[in-house]
Amino acid sequence: MHKLSARLRALPHEAGLALLTVLLLALVTSAFPRFLTVDNVKSLFDDTALLIMLAVGEMFVLLTRSVDLSVAANAALTGMVVALFNAHHPGAGIVPVLIIAVVMGGALGLINGLLVWRVNIPSIVVTLGTLSVYRGCVYVVSGGAWVNSGQMSPFFLGFVRVPILGISVLSWIGIIVAVLAYLFLRYTVPGRNLYAAGNNPNAAAYAGIDVGRMQCMAFVLSGAIAGLAGYLWVARFAVAYTDIASGFELQVIAACVIGGVSITGGVGGVVGVVLGGLFLGIIKNALPVVGISPFFQMAVSGLVITIAVILNAGTYRKSHGRKILERAEAGP
């Protein structure tokens, strides 16, 4: 038993999380076999795709020792704007909608990045403020009114539902965003610089890396992805209203932390974030099946993220301690 426990602790974080996700899925399915019906699995993938996309964007920011609390508000504002654009210009097609969503989302992220970089305000203060501002702007641009499915063009709503190889475009977009983020972080200089800026800002500065610029870039990437997710959210649920994705930033941060992204920066990866999103997606879809109110999901997410932070902090302390011992043993 001791050897088995030691082997489980020795597993990489992603492998352990993958195993835990499979066990959770097996447990839910054994109690409720209908949970793995084709329609339910497709719905699970569609819901999780939105969470994974926003979590990937949040990961960029967390890697630089910052946090973006405005991702859900960004998605809400952008989603409302593109819904209103489509309602007034139904024949414009899907390309302008996608461009507006990504560019506007990136611009909102740039506001956060510039305030953190140039004005030197802590990111949690900046994004807490812009969260409220963006939420207020949703009400201003819409006048407090909803944009319903009857006001949206069929192609605006149907684009995300088009099946490709049995999987909806929405799920494919989530997959593409995750793959591009993985390639960006692994094979590009800016991607590696994000890790350097968060892992040791002083050393990164000595190496010629502008830490503030990296933080700003991370916020722009997070905002652009949030903007795209805003359109996908509105099209997925066929309605745009003032409280779109309200409180969803907790789910996003939870997916990151559960996936092994350190809130102290410089640690984490796309694979872990995807697994963290899937883990929360299974929980979210399983709670109504087992008869637990959806309103209890926030309490469950809060508990899970607290446990994940504690476990990650313990892992960091252990790894940091080993590095100190290794340096001491390799001393002069």
C-alpha positions, 0 to 999 in steps of 0.5 A: 500500500505504501509503494502504491501511494508513493507511485501515485504521488510520483505521477506527473500532475497531468497524469494524476488529474487524468486518472482522477477525471476518468475515475470520476466519469466512471463513478458517475456513469456506474450510478447513472448509465445514461450520463454517457449518452451521445447527446449528453456527451456532445452537450458536455463537450460544448459546455466544456469547450467554452470553459476550456477556452476561457481557462486557456486565456486565463492561464496566459495571465496566471503564468506572468504572476497576474490574474484576470478577473474580467474574462467573463465580463469581457465575454459578456460585453463582446457577446452582447455587442456581436448579438446587437450587430447581427440583429441590425445587420443579419446579412453581414455573415459570420466573418465580421462577427468573428473579427469584431469578437476577437478584436474587441475582446483583445482591446478590452484585454489591452486596457487591462494590460496597459493599466498593469504594465504602464500604470503599475496597478496590481492586476487583481485591482485592475481587473476587479475594476474593469469587471464592474465597468464591462458589466456596466457597459453590457447594460449601457449598450443593450439598454437593459434589453435582451437579444433573443433568438428571433432577433438573430440570423439563422447562420449566426446561431447555427454556425456553432452547431454545424457538425464536423466528424460528429463534433460541433464547430463549437467543440472544434474551436475549443480544440483548436484554441487549446492546440494553438496555445500549446504550440505557442507556449512550447515552440515560440520565444514569446511563449517561453518568455511568459514562463520566464517572466512569471517564474523569476521576473528579476532574472527575466529582466536581466536576460532582456525580457520586458516583464511588463510587456509580457504581462500586457501580451498575456492580457491581450491574448486572454481578452481575445479568447474571451471575446471569441468565447463571448460570441460562442456563448451567445450563439450556443444559448441563443440569447444575449442578456446583461448577466451573461456568464455572471460569476463564471470567472470562478470556474475559469480560475478553478480549471486553471488551478486544478490543472496545475497552473500556479497562482505564483506564476511560471508553472502550468500547461495547456494539457493540465488546463484542458483536464481541469476544464473537463473535470469541472465539466463532468462535475457540472453536468453530473450534479443535476443528474444526481439531484443536486441543485445547480446553485450548489455548483459554485460551492463545489467549485469553491471547495475544489479550487481551495483544495487544489490551491492547498495541494499546489502550494504543498507541491511547490514548497516540496519542489522548491525545497528540493532545489535548495537542497540540490544547490546546497549539495552542489555547492563549493 
